[in-house]
Structures are given as structure tokens and as C-alpha cells.
Amino acid sequence: MRRSGVLAASLLITVSSVGAFFATRNSTNSDPSSGVVARVIDGDTFVARIGNRDVQIRLIGVDTPETVKPGAPVECFGPEASDFTKSILQEGSRVRLVRDIEARDKYGRLLAYVYVGPDEVFLNRALLEQGFATAYPYPPNTAHADEFSAAERDARTARLGLWGYCEQLSG
């Protein structure tokens, strides 16, 4: 009984501290799980204004080819993936951010599933469905891992995006 009480207290503290991330003093944003796109960095990373702070967001569960990684070459279909993300996350557009287990990655970026627009386009999944990304399950943040694997598999089978273009170049 004592052990479960400690576990419950730890969970409550974790949930509280994760929730506290979104709480910003003097925030004008009444919905802390949303933000406004400031700029796109690459296909799977962008900056959003949450309250009065600019926060770097890393999409959970997907990985797009590199375009801006220091010391790394631009990868096949990287510019196209970045352009796709920019077309969805236009500067000033409002996004809804949904987290999984961990709030941040080792680089300090907020980890999120991202929904945008009045139709709530699920950006993480859209990148996979269109062949701009690979599924990237990174435990413990795996709430959509099966869905993302299926979306990647379907894009591969249809040879969409990088699955058709990059394979042609290497083959």
C-alpha cells in the first residue's frame, strides 16, 4: 500500500511539473496546449510562440531527412519534407500540441503531436502518409507508434515521396 502511495505521489508530481511547463506568467494565451507558428526549422522541428515564449517543438514519432544538421549533408528528400511542413505550418497559424510521456528531448525541445487548422490536420501522420518521413518510435513516447508504422508502410507500398524518389536515385 505504501509503495502505491509513493508511486501515485510521484505520478502526481510528474504530471504537475509537466503541466507547469505550459503555464507561463502573464501569458496572453488562454489555451496552454496551443501555440502560434513562428518559423519552421526543418521537416520535423519548428518554433511556436506559447504564451510570451518561443519554444522549439520536435514532432513525436517521425523523422524527416536532414536539411540543417550541423556537419551533416542535406539528405535525399529533406528539402521537400521541409517545404511540406512549411506549407502546413505557415507563420502565424495556430497549432494544438499534444504531448506523450516525456515533455522534452535531450536537446531541450518540447515533444508534441501537432494538429493544425480548422480541420485539425495531424501533421505527424500527414508527413508519413505523404512519404516525407519515416516512423520513428522512441520509447516511452509511442502512443501513435502502430498508426505511424502503418502510415509509413502504406506510403512505401505506394512509393510516395522519398520512397519512390530516393530509391530511384540509389538504385
N, C-alpha and C positions, 0 to 999 in steps of 0.2 A: 504494500500500500504506500509506504513511504517513497519507494522508488518511482511509482507512477505519479506521485505528487510532485517530485522533483522534475520529472520529465514534462509534466504539464506546465510547471512554472517556467522551465527552460523554453518550451514552445511559446508560451505567452510572451516571454521576454524577446524571443526571436521575432515573433510576429509584430510586437510593438516597435522594435528597433527598425525593422524593415519598413513598417508604416511611417515611422518618423522620418525616413529618408525623403518621402514625398512632402512632408509638412515643411513649409518654408515660411519664415517670419515675414509678415507684411506682404503675403502673397496676394496677387490680384486674380489668381487662377482658382476658381471655386471648385474645380474638379482636379484633385492632385494626381489622378491616374491619366491625365491627358496633358498634352503639350502642343506647342506650335513649332513646326519645322523651321529651323534657322538655316541649315545647309546640309547637303549630303556629302559625306566623305568618300564613300565608295558603295558598292552594291549591298553590303550588309551592315554599314555603320553610318550614322547621321547624328546631327546635333539638333536638339529640340530645346526650346525655352519652356521650362516648367516653373511656374511662378515667376520669380525675377532672376532665375539662374539658367545659364546654358549648360545642358547636360548631354554628354556623349552617350548615344544609345547603340548597343550591339544587338542585332536581331538574334533571337534564340533559335537554335536548331537548324540553321542554314549556313552555308559557306559559299561565298561567291569568289570567282577568280580575282587574284590580287591586281590592284592598279596603283596603289600608293604606299605599299610596304617598303620602308627604307631598306636599301640593299638588295631588293628582290626585283626581278624583271616583271614587266606587265604581262600577265598571263592571258592565254587564249580566252577570248570572250569576256574578259574583265571590263573593258570599256563599255561593251554592250550591256553588261549587268549593271554597271554604274548608271548608264543612261536610262535603263528601265526603272531603277529605283528613283532617279531624279524625276522621271515622268509621273510617278505615283506620288512621291513626297515633294511636291512643289513648295518652294519657300512660302511660308505663311499659312500653309494648310494645317488643320488641326488633326492630331493623331490621338488615338486611345491606346494606352500602354497597359499591357497585362504581363505581370511577372510570373515566374515559375518559383522554384525553391530558393535559388540564390538571387540576391539583388544585384550583385556586381561580379564582373570577371576579374582576373588577376591584373588587368590593366586599369581597373577602376571605372570601366564603362558600365552603365546601367544595362542590364539584360532584360529584353522585353519581346513579347509577341506584339506586333504592331497592326492596328486597324486604322484605316484612313477613309475619309469621305463619308457622304451620307449613306452609301451602300455598304460601309464598313468592309472594304476590301482588306482581306487578311494578307498583308504584304509578305510575310514569311512564306506562306504556302504559295502565293502567286509566283514568287521567284522560282520555286521548284516546278510548278506546273508549266511554266513557260520555258524551262530549260536554262535559266540564268544562274542556278545554284545547285549545289549538292546537299543532300540531307547531312546534317552534322549533329548527331545526338551527343550531348555532352552531359553525362550524369552529374548531378541529380536533376538537371533541367530537361526532362524528357516527356512532358505532358502530351506533346503532339508528335512524338517520335514515330509511331506507326503510321499516322496520317502523312507525315512528311516523307517517309520511306516509300509509301505507295505513290505519292505525287511524283517523286523522282523517278521511280520505276516506270510510270506511265510516260513521262517526258522522254526517258531513254528509249523506250519501245517505239515511240513516235518520232524519235530522232530530232526532237525540238531543241532549238538554241544551241548550246555548247555541245550537246550530244550528237548533233549532225555536223556542225561546222568544224569543231576542233578535231573530231575523229577523222574527218576527210583530210585535214591538213597533216595529221600524223600518219595516216595510212597510205 
